[in-house]
Amino acid sequence: MSQHASSTPSVTPPATYASNEPGAFVRALRSPWYQLVADLHETLHWATMEYARSQGLKHLWLPITTRTVTCPTALGSDTEAVKVDIGGVDTYLADSMQFALEYGCRLSPGGCYSILPTFRGETPDATHLNQFTHSEAEIPGGMDDLIRYVDGYVKALATAVLDQHGDRLVAARGDVSHIERMAGHTAPFERLTFDEAVKIVEGEDGCVRDEGDWRSLTRKGERLLMAKVSEFLWVHDLDTLAVPFYQRFPADDSGRARCADLFFGMGEVVGSGERHVDPGLLRKSMAIHNVKEEEYEWYVRMREETPMRTSGFGMGFERFLMWVLDHDDIRDLPLISRVNEPGAWPAAVVRP
């Protein structure tokens, strides 16, 4: 039984993201929903810092612009980078800090982390934002080391949320038992290989997308796996061509990459993987993913000059908060929405 008292939910989002009406932001300012979300931001930020420091990681200041994107328009990528001109320089807004954190690991060998905005060229929907807050880290070691880190991390976040906001969340949303189950989950989360996961759900239509040379799980497939196996579930060793070029694969070219996704709530919340150490295998991966090596020359050279085995993850805080709040639309999470903005500069600016 929950240690927090039950109550009828009384806090709901005002759905201001869907409106361009003058003054819609005022409803957000006055909304108990956004007051709660703002307080949860503070808790997640501090809990991230405390956990990372306990594991020997350092926080690094990193630019949010890049000449090299982690999701190039190639096999294994499903978004486009956001191109901008800053001071006459063609660059991109970062779609991830991963490459910068890999660089940072050479300066901070115990690992490093960041909490920064991420920008992606995709259409927002109930589970996707084109601008979101990304909690990312890169650590020394392989995928198993990373899974242990992430298991501890999300449990630490859940514990902090309960400790600081448990009763308030019950009053606002009616139930926190899912958060209690994560915080109290002392064993490692369940793990399946991608092939094992496919066997479990392939009999159900619409769970696996088969592109011939590679396969991926749909959102329906992710949720069915959680229902059949565990509400907190790792799926690892995905098809090589289903993931970007930087995810390491064995020298025997088994067709599986050393990466892993953690499912809970709406589905995939954490994406992670081990990076190539060998420059030759990295070049091979670029070739089979149709990535131009000259666009990532520095990334290859970094391995030649400073070889290091690292693994990293990324988690959108808004997806984590969807789960905390047991909510079904991520567009209600940003304090200041960038969804549904007019393309051209408006005659009157009616939102922050």
BELFENHU-V165943 format. One record per residue. RES is the residue in one letter. BURIAL is b if it has 9 or more other C-alpha atoms within 8 Angstrom, else e. Layout:
res:RES burial:BURIAL
res:RES burial:BURIAL
//
This chain:
res:M burial:e
res:S burial:e
res:Q burial:e
res:H burial:e
res:A burial:e
res:S burial:e
res:S burial:b
res:T burial:e
res:P burial:b
res:S burial:e
res:V burial:e
res:T burial:e
res:P burial:e
res:P burial:b
res:A burial:e
res:T burial:b
res:Y burial:b
res:A burial:e
res:S burial:e
res:N burial:b
res:E burial:e
res:P burial:e
res:G burial:e
res:A burial:b
res:F burial:b
res:V burial:e
res:R burial:b
res:A burial:b
res:L burial:e
res:R burial:e
res:S burial:b
res:P burial:e
res:W burial:b
res:Y burial:b
res:Q burial:b
res:L burial:e
res:V burial:b
res:A burial:b
res:D burial:e
res:L burial:b
res:H burial:e
res:E burial:e
res:T burial:b
res:L burial:b
res:H burial:b
res:W burial:e
res:A burial:b
res:T burial:b
res:M burial:b
res:E burial:e
res:Y burial:b
res:A burial:b
res:R burial:b
res:S burial:e
res:Q burial:e
res:G burial:e
res:L burial:b
res:K burial:b
res:H burial:e
res:L burial:e
res:W burial:e
res:L burial:e
res:P burial:e
res:I burial:b
res:T burial:e
res:T burial:b
res:R burial:e
res:T burial:e
res:V burial:b
res:T burial:b
res:C burial:b
res:P burial:b
res:T burial:e
res:A burial:b
res:L burial:b
res:G burial:b
res:S burial:b
res:D burial:e
res:T burial:b
res:E burial:b
res:A burial:b
res:V burial:b
res:K burial:e
res:V burial:e
res:D burial:e
res:I burial:e
res:G burial:e
res:G burial:e
res:V burial:e
res:D burial:e
res:T burial:b
res:Y burial:b
res:L burial:b
res:A burial:b
res:D burial:b
res:S burial:b
res:M burial:b
res:Q burial:b
res:F burial:b
res:A burial:e
res:L burial:b
res:E burial:b
res:Y burial:b
res:G burial:b
res:C burial:b
res:R burial:b
res:L burial:e
res:S burial:b
res:P burial:e
res:G burial:b
res:G burial:b
res:C burial:b
res:Y burial:b
res:S burial:b
res:I burial:b
res:L burial:e
res:P burial:b
res:T burial:b
res:F burial:b
res:R burial:b
res:G burial:b
res:E burial:e
res:T burial:e
res:P burial:b
res:D burial:b
res:A burial:e
res:T burial:b
res:H burial:b
res:L burial:b
res:N burial:b
res:Q burial:b
res:F burial:b
res:T burial:b
res:H burial:b
res:S burial:b
res:E burial:b
res:A burial:b
res:E burial:b
res:I burial:b
res:P burial:b
res:G burial:b
res:G burial:b
res:M burial:b
res:D burial:e
res:D burial:e
res:L burial:b
res:I burial:e
res:R burial:b
res:Y burial:e
res:V burial:b
res:D burial:b
res:G burial:e
res:Y burial:b
res:V burial:b
res:K burial:b
res:A burial:b
res:L burial:b
res:A burial:b
res:T burial:b
res:A burial:b
res:V burial:b
res:L burial:b
res:D burial:e
res:Q burial:e
res:H burial:b
res:G burial:b
res:D burial:b
res:R burial:e
res:L burial:b
res:V burial:b
res:A burial:b
res:A burial:b
res:R burial:b
res:G burial:b
res:D burial:b
res:V burial:b
res:S burial:e
res:H burial:e
res:I burial:b
res:E burial:b
res:R burial:e
res:M burial:b
res:A burial:b
res:G burial:e
res:H burial:b
res:T burial:e
res:A burial:e
res:P burial:e
res:F burial:b
res:E burial:b
res:R burial:e
res:L burial:b
res:T burial:b
res:F burial:b
res:D burial:e
res:E burial:e
res:A burial:b
res:V burial:b
res:K burial:e
res:I burial:e
res:V burial:b
res:E burial:b
res:G burial:e
res:E burial:e
res:D burial:e
res:G burial:e
res:C burial:b
res:V burial:b
res:R burial:b
res:D burial:e
res:E burial:e
res:G burial:e
res:D burial:e
res:W burial:b
res:R burial:b
res:S burial:b
res:L burial:b
res:T burial:b
res:R burial:b
res:K burial:b
res:G burial:b
res:E burial:b
res:R burial:b
res:L burial:b
res:L burial:b
res:M burial:b
res:A burial:e
res:K burial:e
res:V burial:e
res:S burial:b
res:E burial:b
res:F burial:b
res:L burial:b
res:W burial:b
res:V burial:b
res:H burial:b
res:D burial:b
res:L burial:b
res:D burial:b
res:T burial:b
res:L burial:b
res:A burial:b
res:V burial:b
res:P burial:b
res:F burial:b
res:Y burial:b
res:Q burial:b
res:R burial:b
res:F burial:b
res:P burial:e
res:A burial:e
res:D burial:e
res:D burial:e
res:S burial:e
res:G burial:e
res:R burial:b
res:A burial:b
res:R burial:b
res:C burial:b
res:A burial:b
res:D burial:b
res:L burial:b
res:F burial:b
res:F burial:b
res:G burial:b
res:M burial:b
res:G burial:b
res:E burial:b
res:V burial:b
res:V burial:b
res:G burial:b
res:S burial:b
res:G burial:b
res:E burial:b
res:R burial:b
res:H burial:b
res:V burial:b
res:D burial:b
res:P burial:b
res:G burial:e
res:L burial:b
res:L burial:b
res:R burial:b
res:K burial:e
res:S burial:b
res:M burial:b
res:A burial:b
res:I burial:e
res:H burial:b
res:N burial:e
res:V burial:b
res:K burial:e
res:E burial:b
res:E burial:e
res:E burial:e
res:Y burial:b
res:E burial:e
res:W burial:e
res:Y burial:e
res:V burial:b
res:R burial:b
res:M burial:b
res:R burial:b
res:E burial:b
res:E burial:e
res:T burial:e
res:P burial:b
res:M burial:e
res:R burial:b
res:T burial:b
res:S burial:b
res:G burial:b
res:F burial:b
res:G burial:b
res:M burial:b
res:G burial:b
res:F burial:b
res:E burial:b
res:R burial:b
res:F burial:b
res:L burial:b
res:M burial:b
res:W burial:b
res:V burial:b
res:L burial:e
res:D burial:e
res:H burial:e
res:D burial:e
res:D burial:b
res:I burial:b
res:R burial:b
res:D burial:b
res:L burial:b
res:P burial:e
res:L burial:e
res:I burial:e
res:S burial:e
res:R burial:e
res:V burial:b
res:N burial:e
res:E burial:e
res:P burial:e
res:G burial:e
res:A burial:e
res:W burial:e
res:P burial:e
res:A burial:e
res:A burial:e
res:V burial:e
res:V burial:b
res:R burial:e
res:P burial:e
//
